[in-house]
């Protein structure tokens, strides 16, 4: 599970992959997940509904989005790893974000859910053979490999953790 060449990554996702400092996906998933958990632990529960601008997501919506996106990416990887040639749809993140029920959830529970999903993602990618990691499929109209999806997933988390640090806590 080594970092793919950017030429293998749909342009929309290249910045996510460029944010990944790890060549080993499993190591990156573990370390980055721990860094996100540490950040979430440092946020007081009362701050969970904070947004840095009126039209931006709350902290809890950002975390719920990270969880949703990880599940979507993991499903894509699972589908393609099983040699399923079904073209998978995209998802509209802004539509999904308002449907997460984040306003009625506790930040610490979202953190626990993030950790559970991340553990499942690590198990999933750890189960793939080299052949499975190299399989490709179509999602959101773009061809991508299972391995590339893993690094996109990781980069997506890093991207949103950076947004939390830079825009919510600067």
C-alpha positions in Angstrom: 0.0 0.0 0.0 2.4 2.7 -1.2 1.5 6.2 -2.1 0.2 6.3 -5.7 1.5 8.6 -8.4 -0.6 11.7 -8.8 -1.3 10.8 -12.4 -3.4 7.9 -11.0 -5.6 10.3 -9.0 -8.5 12.2 -10.4 -7.6 15.9 -10.3 -10.3 16.8 -7.7 -8.6 14.5 -5.2 -4.9 15.3 -5.9 -4.6 17.9 -3.2 -5.8 15.3 -0.6 -3.1 12.9 -1.7 -0.5 15.6 -1.7 -1.3 16.3 1.9 -0.4 12.7 2.9 3.2 12.6 4.2 3.2 8.8 4.6 4.2 6.2 1.9 2.6 3.4 4.0 -1.2 3.7 4.1 -1.7 1.7 7.2 0.9 3.7 9.2 -0.7 6.9 7.9 -4.2 5.8 8.8 -3.1 5.0 12.4 -1.0 8.1 13.0 -3.3 10.5 11.4 -6.4 9.0 13.1 -4.6 9.5 16.4 -3.8 13.1 15.6 -7.5 13.7 14.7 -8.6 12.1 17.9 -6.2 14.2 19.9 -7.6 17.3 18.3 -11.2 16.3 19.0 -10.4 15.5 22.6 -9.1 19.0 23.0 -12.3 20.6 21.9 -14.8 21.4 24.7 -18.2 19.9 24.2 -19.8 23.4 24.3 -17.8 24.4 21.2 -19.2 21.6 19.0 -21.8 23.9 17.5 -19.3 26.6 16.7 -18.8 27.7 13.0 -16.2 30.2 12.0 -18.6 31.9 9.5 -22.4 31.9 9.3 -22.6 29.7 6.2 -19.9 27.2 7.3 -20.4 23.9 8.9 -20.2 23.5 12.7 -17.4 21.5 14.2 -19.7 18.6 14.8 -20.8 18.8 11.1 -17.2 18.7 10.0 -16.6 15.6 12.1 -19.8 13.9 10.9 -18.7 14.7 7.3 -15.3 13.1 7.9 -17.1 10.0 9.1 -19.5 9.9 6.2 -16.8 10.4 3.6 -14.6 7.7 5.1 -17.5 5.3 4.9 -18.2 6.3 1.3 -14.5 5.9 0.3 -14.2 2.6 2.2 -17.3 1.3 0.4 -15.8 2.3 -3.0 -12.6 0.4 -2.1 -14.5 -2.6 -0.9 -16.6 -2.7 -4.1 -13.6 -2.4 -6.4 -11.5 -4.8 -4.4 -14.2 -7.4 -5.0 -13.9 -6.9 -8.7 -17.4 -5.4 -8.9 -17.6 -3.3 -12.0 -20.6 -1.3 -10.9 -20.1 2.4 -11.5 -20.6 4.2 -8.1 -22.3 7.6 -7.7 -20.8 10.6 -6.1 -22.3 12.2 -3.0 -23.2 15.8 -2.4 -21.3 16.7 0.8 -23.3 19.8 1.5 -26.6 18.0 1.2 -25.3 15.2 3.4 -23.9 17.5 6.0 -27.3 19.0 6.9 -28.7 15.5 7.3 -26.2 14.2 9.8 -28.2 15.3 12.9 -25.0 16.7 14.2 -26.8 19.4 16.2 -28.4 16.7 18.3 -25.2 14.6 18.8 -22.4 14.9 21.3 -18.9 15.8 20.1 -17.3 13.0 22.2 -19.7 10.5 20.6 -18.7 11.7 17.1 -15.1 11.2 18.1 -15.8 7.7 19.3 -17.7 7.0 16.0 -14.7 8.4 14.0 -12.4 6.0 15.9 -14.7 3.0 15.2 -14.9 3.8 11.5 -11.1 4.3 11.3 -10.5 1.0 13.0 -12.8 -0.7 10.5 -11.0 1.1 7.6 -7.6 -0.1 8.8 -9.0 -3.7 9.0 -10.5 -3.4 5.6 -7.3 -2.1 3.8 -5.3 -4.6 5.8 -7.3 -7.4 4.3 -6.5 -6.5 0.7 -4.0 -8.4 -1.4 -1.7 -6.6 -3.8 -4.0 -7.7 -6.6 -7.0 -6.2 -4.9 -5.2 -2.9 -4.2 -4.5 -2.6 -7.9 -8.1 -3.1 -9.0 -9.9 -0.1 -10.4 -13.4 1.0 -10.7 -15.5 4.1 -11.5 -16.8 6.4 -8.8 -18.2 9.9 -9.3 -17.3 9.4 -13.0 -13.6 8.9 -12.3 -11.5 5.8 -12.6 -9.4 5.0 -9.5 -7.6 2.1 -7.9 -8.4 0.7 -4.4 -4.9 1.8 -3.3 -5.6 5.4 -4.6 -8.9 5.5 -2.7 -7.0 4.6 0.5 -4.7 7.6 0.1 -7.6 9.9 -0.9 -9.5 8.8 2.2 -6.5 9.6 4.4 -5.8 12.9 2.6 -9.4 13.9 3.1 -9.2 13.4 6.8 -5.9 15.4 6.9 -7.6 18.2 4.8 -10.5 18.6 7.3 -8.2 18.3 10.4 -6.2 21.2 8.9 -9.3 23.2 8.3 -10.4 22.7 11.9 -6.9 23.8 13.1 -6.6 26.8 10.7 -10.1 28.2 10.5 -11.8 27.1 13.7 -8.9 27.4 16.1 -6.5 30.0 14.6 
